[in-house]
Amino acid sequence: MARKLALLADRFNTLWFEDGYVHMLNRRKYPHSVEYITCKDLESVAIAIENMTIQGAPPLAYAAGLGLAMHARIHEDEPEAQFFASLKQGCDRLRNTRPTGWDLEYILNACMHLAHETYAKNNDVSEELRSFVYEKIADGNRIARDTGRYAADLIVDGARIQTICFAGAALAYTLYFAAEDGKDIELFASETRPYLQGARLTAKSCVEMGIPVTVVTDNMPAYLMHSGKTNMFISTADKITMDGYIANKIGTYALAMAAHDNDLPYFLLGYNGPVKGSYGPNAFVIEERDPEEVLNCIGQRTSVDGVRGYYPAFDITSPKYISAIATDRGVFPARLIYRYHDTVYQSPFEMRR
């Protein structure tokens, strides 16, 4: 029987534009329930991004692009100056929802540029934006698949893989291809407070694909590495610089250091590589979320009244802790990831023939 891919491997399964509205899987409730929400205006899309209804750097960026397409449809009868003022206001609102990841910035900038081009040609701005975002989703699915194929070749037989948060579609493909290659693998998913992406999204994806998975609390991975229960660490990144620094879910830095201290490899799923023109640890804006979020978990208060919380959502990891970065164009040493942009794309499936 053919192995099944995880639902979250294909972004079209969980996000689409229909009847003028944006529809998306509610990742806060998945997998305990499979519910989709309908966003009928840009503000509802922005809120869905902010409150983690949609998560992951590429998916939330696609949602923002579709939200802007919907916004363009709502304001299409306004005079030109007012129309673009409305579009810019909407773009700014979406841009401020999650400031760390690069995908959001890229999609919104590209959409605004396309909107001006399309309007000048008297074409349908909303439809052009929707079509553009759909192309990016399809391209993103291809990038995730190819990244997973390259990353799977880094996975050794007998791998016991530590993860953090949910490394997205590329992780699903990495595990899928490694298992299809006949490798004995097991995943250890850090639960990832306060939204439990590891306990829910990563774990569910493994179950769907028949990959053995063990959920551990966020303070266990260093012990697992030291005791030999895990032998590699894999994550993704919300942004990569040209010299190999990354920003990812808070806690990544600590796990990277633990892996380094225990002489274990840390492989990064780098999707479509680094952001041009970005260098060093100062290239990141670290999002600080509502402190109340760390005092609650899945709708339940976990701390006493009268205390304060603090929630930086990301941290920064140096390239010295990263063994290699797998992308859709191949595998690169972290400090040489800038070479990604000079590398001609070649399908990893063609290379394996």
C-alpha positions in Angstrom: 0.0 0.0 0.0 1.3 3.4 -1.0 2.4 5.7 1.9 0.1 8.6 2.4 1.4 12.2 2.5 0.4 14.4 5.4 -2.5 16.8 4.8 -0.2 19.8 5.6 2.2 18.9 2.8 0.0 20.6 0.2 -1.0 24.1 1.0 -3.9 24.0 -1.4 -5.5 21.5 1.1 -5.7 24.2 3.7 -6.0 27.6 2.0 -8.0 28.9 -1.0 -9.9 31.8 -2.4 -13.5 31.1 -3.4 -16.6 33.2 -3.9 -14.6 36.4 -3.1 -13.6 35.1 0.3 -10.5 33.5 1.9 -10.9 30.1 3.4 -8.4 28.4 5.6 -7.9 25.5 8.0 -8.0 26.5 11.6 -4.6 25.2 12.8 -5.4 26.1 16.4 -8.0 23.4 16.5 -6.4 20.9 14.1 -6.0 17.9 14.4 -8.5 17.4 17.2 -11.1 18.9 14.8 -10.9 19.7 11.1 -12.5 23.1 10.8 -12.2 25.8 8.2 -12.9 29.5 8.7 -14.1 32.0 6.1 -12.5 35.4 6.1 -14.8 38.0 4.5 -12.5 41.0 4.8 -8.8 41.9 5.2 -9.1 42.5 8.9 -10.3 39.0 9.6 -7.3 37.6 7.6 -5.0 39.8 9.7 -6.5 38.6 12.9 -6.3 34.9 11.7 -2.6 35.5 11.2 -2.1 37.2 14.5 -4.0 34.7 16.6 -2.3 31.7 14.9 -5.4 30.3 13.1 -2.9 30.1 10.2 0.7 29.4 11.0 4.0 28.9 9.3 5.9 31.5 7.3 4.8 30.5 3.8 1.2 29.7 4.5 0.5 32.9 6.4 2.2 34.8 3.6 -0.1 33.2 1.1 -3.1 34.0 3.3 -2.0 37.6 3.4 -1.7 37.7 -0.4 -5.2 36.3 -0.8 -6.4 38.8 1.8 -5.0 41.6 -0.3 -6.7 40.2 -3.4 -10.0 40.2 -1.5 -9.4 43.7 -0.3 -8.8 44.8 -3.9 -12.2 43.3 -4.9 -14.0 45.2 -2.1 -12.4 48.5 -3.1 -12.3 48.1 -6.9 -14.9 50.8 -7.7 -12.9 53.5 -5.9 -11.0 56.2 -7.8 -7.4 55.3 -8.5 -5.8 57.3 -5.8 -8.3 56.1 -3.2 -8.0 52.5 -4.4 -4.3 52.4 -3.9 -4.5 54.2 -0.6 -6.9 51.5 0.5 -4.6 48.8 -0.8 -1.6 50.3 0.9 -3.4 50.6 4.2 -4.4 46.9 3.9 -0.9 45.9 3.0 0.5 47.8 6.0 -2.0 46.1 8.3 -1.0 42.6 7.0 2.7 43.4 7.1 2.6 44.2 10.8 0.9 41.0 11.8 4.1 38.9 11.9 7.3 41.0 11.5 10.0 38.3 11.6 9.4 36.0 8.6 10.5 37.1 5.2 7.9 35.3 3.1 5.2 37.8 4.2 7.3 40.8 3.3 8.1 39.3 -0.1 4.5 38.3 -1.0 3.0 41.7 0.0 5.7 43.7 -1.9 5.2 41.6 -5.0 1.4 42.0 -4.8 1.6 45.8 -4.5 3.9 45.9 -7.5 1.6 43.7 -9.5 -1.4 45.7 -8.5 0.0 48.9 -10.0 1.0 47.0 -13.2 -2.4 45.4 -13.5 -4.4 48.6 -12.9 -2.4 50.5 -15.6 -3.5 47.8 -18.1 -7.1 48.1 -17.0 -7.1 44.5 -15.9 -8.8 42.9 -12.9 -6.4 43.6 -10.0 -8.1 41.2 -7.6 -8.0 38.3 -10.1 -4.4 39.0 -11.0 -3.4 39.0 -7.3 -5.3 35.7 -6.7 -3.7 34.1 -9.7 -0.2 35.3 -8.6 -0.6 33.9 -5.0 -1.9 30.6 -6.4 1.2 30.4 -8.6 3.3 31.1 -5.5 1.5 28.3 -3.5 2.1 25.9 -6.4 5.8 27.0 -6.5 6.0 26.7 -2.7 4.7 23.2 -2.8 7.4 22.3 -5.4 10.1 24.0 -3.3 9.0 22.0 -0.2 8.9 18.7 -2.1 12.4 19.3 -3.7 13.8 20.5 -0.3 12.5 17.3 1.3 14.0 15.2 -1.4 17.5 16.7 -0.8 17.1 16.6 2.9 16.0 13.0 2.9 19.4 12.1 1.5 21.0 13.6 4.7 18.9 11.3 6.9 20.8 8.1 7.9 19.2 4.7 8.5 18.4 4.5 12.2 17.9 8.3 12.5 16.1 9.5 15.7 15.2 13.0 14.8 14.6 15.8 17.2 12.4 18.7 15.9 10.9 21.9 17.2 7.6 23.5 16.3 6.4 22.4 12.9 9.0 22.6 10.1 6.2 22.7 7.5 5.7 20.9 4.2 9.4 20.3 3.7 9.6 18.3 6.9 6.6 16.1 5.8 8.4 15.5 2.5 11.7 14.8 4.2 10.2 12.1 6.4 8.1 10.7 3.5 11.0 10.3 1.2 13.4 9.0 3.9 10.8 6.3 4.7 10.2 5.5 1.1 13.9 5.0 0.7 13.6 2.2 3.3 15.3 4.1 6.1 14.3 3.2 9.7 13.5 6.6 11.2 11.7 8.0 14.2 10.8 11.5 15.2 10.9 13.2 18.6 8.6 16.2 18.5 9.1 19.0 21.0 5.6 20.0 22.1 6.3 23.7 21.5 4.5 25.9 24.0 2.2 27.8 24.0 0.5 26.6 20.8 1.8 23.0 20.8 2.6 22.9 17.1 4.9 20.0 17.7 2.4 18.0 19.8 -0.3 18.7 17.3 0.9 19.5 13.7 4.2 17.6 13.6 2.8 14.6 15.5 -0.3 14.4 13.4 1.7 14.6 10.1 3.9 11.7 11.3 0.8 9.6 12.2 -0.7 10.3 8.8 2.4 9.1 7.1 3.1 6.1 9.3 6.3 7.6 10.9 6.9 6.6 14.5 6.7 9.8 16.6 7.3 10.5 20.3 6.1 13.8 21.8 8.4 15.3 24.5 8.2 18.5 26.5 10.2 21.5 25.5 12.8 21.0 28.3 13.7 17.4 27.4 15.6 17.5 24.0 19.1 18.3 25.5 18.8 15.2 27.7 17.6 13.1 24.8 20.6 14.2 22.8 23.1 13.6 25.6 21.6 10.2 26.4 21.7 9.0 22.8 18.0 8.7 22.4 18.1 11.2 19.5 21.0 11.6 17.0 20.1 14.6 14.9 18.1 17.8 15.0 16.1 19.3 12.2 14.2 22.6 11.9 13.2 25.2 9.4 13.7 28.9 9.6 11.4 31.9 9.1 14.4 33.9 7.6 17.9 33.0 6.5 20.6 35.6 5.9 23.2 35.4 3.2 25.9 34.4 5.7 23.8 31.7 7.3 22.2 33.2 10.4 18.7 32.1 10.9 15.6 33.2 12.9 13.2 30.4 13.9 10.8 29.4 16.7 12.1 30.4 20.1 14.0 27.5 21.5 15.8 26.6 18.3 19.0 28.3 19.5 19.1 26.2 22.6 18.6 23.0 20.7 21.2 23.9 18.1 23.8 24.5 20.9 22.8 21.2 22.6 23.2 19.3 19.3 26.6 21.0 18.8 27.7 20.1 22.3 26.8 16.5 21.7 28.4 16.3 18.3 25.1 15.7 16.6 24.2 17.2 13.2 21.7 20.0 12.9 20.1 20.1 9.4 18.1 23.1 8.4 15.2 22.9 5.9 16.0 26.1 4.0 13.3 26.0 1.3 14.2 28.7 -1.2 17.3 30.0 0.5 18.5 33.2 2.0 17.2 36.7 1.7 19.3 38.8 -0.6 21.1 41.7 1.0 20.6 40.4 4.6 23.7 39.7 6.7 24.4 38.9 10.4 22.3 38.6 13.5 21.0 42.2 13.2 19.1 41.4 10.1 16.1 40.2 12.1 13.2 41.8 13.7 12.2 39.5 16.6 8.4 39.5 17.1 7.3 39.9 20.7 3.8 38.5 21.2 1.2 39.1 23.9 2.8 38.1 27.2 -0.6 36.6 28.3 -0.1 33.8 25.7 2.6 32.2 27.8 0.3 32.2 30.9 -2.2 30.1 29.0 -2.2 26.9 26.9 -5.0 25.7 24.6 -7.4 28.1 26.3 -6.5 27.1 29.8 -4.8 29.3 32.4 -1.5 27.7 33.4 -0.1 30.2 35.9 -1.4 32.1 38.9 -2.9 35.6 38.8 -0.5 38.5 39.6 2.4 37.2 37.5 3.9 38.6 34.3 4.7 36.8 31.1 7.2 37.4 28.3 7.0 36.0 24.8 9.7 36.6 22.2 8.4 34.3 19.5 11.8 33.7 17.7 15.5 33.5 18.4 18.6 33.7 16.3 21.0 30.9 15.6 24.6 31.3 14.3 25.7 29.4 11.2 28.4 27.7 13.4 25.8 25.5 14.9 24.2 24.5 11.6 25.7 21.4 9.9 24.0 22.0 6.5 21.1 23.7 4.9 18.9 21.7 2.5 17.1 23.8 -0.2 15.3 23.1 -3.4 18.6 23.7 -5.2 20.7 21.3 -3.2 22.5 21.2 0.1 24.8 24.0 1.2 27.2 24.6 4.2 25.5 27.3 6.3 28.2 29.9 5.8 28.1 29.3 2.0 24.3 29.5 1.7 24.8 32.7 -0.4 25.8 30.4 -3.2 22.1 29.4 -3.4 21.3 32.4 -5.6 24.1 31.5 -8.1 23.0 27.8 -8.3 20.9 26.8 -11.3 17.9 24.8 -10.3 17.9 21.1 -11.1 15.2 18.8 -9.9 16.5 16.3 -7.3 14.3 13.7 -8.9 16.1 14.1 -12.3 19.5 13.9 -10.6 18.6 10.6 -9.0 17.7 8.9 -12.2 
